[in-house]
Amino acid sequence: MRPKHVLLLGLMLLVPVLAFVFLYTFGTNRYALPTFLPDHVDSTLVEGKWRRDTVFHQLGDFTLSSQSGRLVSQKDLSNGVYVANFFFATCPGACPRMNSQMARVQEKFRNEPRVKLVSYTVDPEHDSVAVLGRYAEQYGAIAGKWFFLTGDKTALYRLATEEFKLPAPSGAAPGIVHSQNLYLVDRDKRVRGIYDGMKPKDVDRLMTEINVLLYTYDHNQ
């Protein structure tokens, strides 16, 4: 075989290898998801040197009633990821649009048991189990897939302001907390994405990043 042909063959074999290395190295970093809600900065000793690392907030446990009357806690969401939002049933504009986007997420992952949806009411005095049952039906919420949760007002207020770090409403007494955000929570109960629930393109990105997390879990056992 002529040297020219050997060189050409070598280049043909080298290109796929280089492409694989590029995708493996840069592709992995390209789709690594950030973590949100930093708690504090901690220092750890690594090989004789102190390294400062950010410690991110891990969502605390809760026990609330779903639209079926069943009690739901973080343990019921521990086998995968979930998408969370805050709403109230009498909200006239933003909440229906936001929950319509949540319904899109449900349909996308209808057959993926590791993906669940959680909608916390911020008006539990009005949003009883019966009210949430009717509300959930409007959006075709699948039992065991999409939970609409209500319960103690103080517990829900703490969940919104201390766990998800939503700004407290003005005034001395706790009031209704407003947010149009959707939150992607991983299996370690850390927030890995925050999205505008009023923007379909943002929700498209949310669905892509859910797949990224699931892929990570499947390939990094």
Secondary structure, DSSP 8 states (H G I E B T S, - for coil): --HHHHHHHHHHHHHHHHHHHHIIIIIHHHT------EEEEEEEEETTEEEEEEEE------EEE-TTS-EEEGGGGTTSEEEEEEE-TT--SHHHHHHHHHHHHHHHTTT-TTEEEEEEES-TTT--HHHHHHHHHHTT--TTTEEEEB--HHHHHHIIIIIS-----SSSS-------EEEEE-TTS-EEEEEETT-HHHHHHHHHHHHHHHHHHHH--
